[in-house]
Amino acid sequence: MSTEKYLSRNVRKLSRSLLWQFFDLANATPNVISLSVGEPDFRTPWHISEEGIYAIEKGRTYYAPSRGLMQLREGIVRYYERRFGVRGYGTDNVLVTVGGSEAIDLICRLVLEEGDECIILDPGYIAYEPSVLLTGATPVYLRLRADNHFKVSPEQLEEVITDRTRMIILNYPSNPTGGVMTREDYEKIVPILKKHDIVTVCDEIYLELTYGSKPCSIASFREIRDQLVIINGFSKAYSMTGWRLGYMLADSKIIDAAVSIHQYSAMGPATPAQFAGIEAISPKSDRDIEEHAEAFLNRRNWLVAKLNRIGLPTAMPEGAFYVFANISGTGLSSYDFCVRLLQEEKVCVIPGTAFGPAGEGFVRISYCYSLEELQTAVDRIEAFLKKL
Amino acid sequence: MDEMRLLKILENDPRITVTDLADILQEKEEDVLQCKASLEREGIICGYHTVINWDKTNTDHCSAIIQVSAKPERDAGYDRVAERIARFPEVTNLYLMSGTAEFMVFIEGRTMREVSDFVAQKLAPIEGVTSTVTCFLLKQYKVEGILFENEKTEDERMLVEP
């Protein structure tokens, strides 16, 4: 007899992401070249790791305050001011979380309930939809278009807003599309968000990886500060994925409410990781961020040129470390393309549909790899395309 | 053309093809070639070197770092002494230093005897050189930013991540 009956209705609504199916498939295939990771191939800069090690050596393994170490929260406030020109936040506006993921879960639980609608981007990062579903609220897709560089347009936004819309989850620069919202793009949608008084969550985990234009945080729009929740973390900019260190920036009342859940659940990332975070968020580490971003920019340019040359039309993404290649010309569905590429040439890329129905016709390719590894993969993709 | 970016890429990978450079820099191949040539002409790009761990080969190899004290000359300062030292092919690197000795000289030879003979017979007698301290390299751990000890370099990340 199935034990499913013990699970809550909301949990039973969750389906297993296509992405994890590919995880199983790739692991079952020998000698796979994967272009499917979501983390940098660089190591955490040594001076940052060393601070974590030093914290352990000094016995700083006690509980940290639920909101996070004060010095880390101060560092986060100064970081947003220094790097993105965002002013007006204080330490009361910061909650240090276990990666950005905890912050996503927290904000959904804080704001949403059954009967609410939450707008999520399609295609979009795979954690948002389940986080919304777990609250009993309904996710509503905002279908992004390749010809609009996967940005949110004011017309599209107005179209999906109803009187039940309570929250929207943005993610720019975007996983999986690499799309970016510039200041001008935000200027068009901020008045709409304000008019409808929608809680606006923006996951800015890839903000440091913005190419070609100055990174713009939606937090620089002070007029929506009360309804705004910024999610960010250390994983992508500092190559600190395994440290599980993220944070939420929001109005102090929202932070207080978030603490009321967080202090009884996650309680916070490991204290030594927070000490490493203090080093990471300081101006000393700005150079590391810039060096990593430049390496990604080089790889992006290289990969997009190569993919276009071998016949896979790929637009130049403006951020993150993914390209969203258009495979519709092959006549295959995204899923079939990826399964066949994996089986026939042992290259693993992720079907766009793993990120929502609007991902049909695309595949996500990560460039968190050396040029040598990317070259081998591109050669195999080319061989695959020639067989079709 | 962003010359600084070109230089940084070449410093990390001197073997990179012009096509790859052009793709990365979003420039035409002929422009990249021209820029590279002009950087070579100007002496900004001085060479393309391969870093070799000779300890792993069966050849005899001996390196030493010599601290060389020297007297400056009127009008030329240390430049003329430096020029005399630099002429020897055994000298691979030469720096004017702050600190106790004026020069730091890197010497490459086949054996310790060969290197010490060179110091005694060629380097120390140079006019203007007042004393030398020879330090032989016993083991190389990191050269030109490259770790020689074999670290585990396997990609330990998961094959698929969200």
Interface residues (C-beta under 8 A of the other chain):
Chain A: S17 L19 W20 F22 F23 A26 N27 V32 S34 S36 V37 G38 E39 D41 Y125 I126 A127 N175 E294 N298 R299 N301 W302 A305 K306 C348 I350 L371
Chain B: R5 K8 I9 D13 I16 D20 D23 I24 L25 Q26 D155 R157 M158 L159 V160 E161 P162
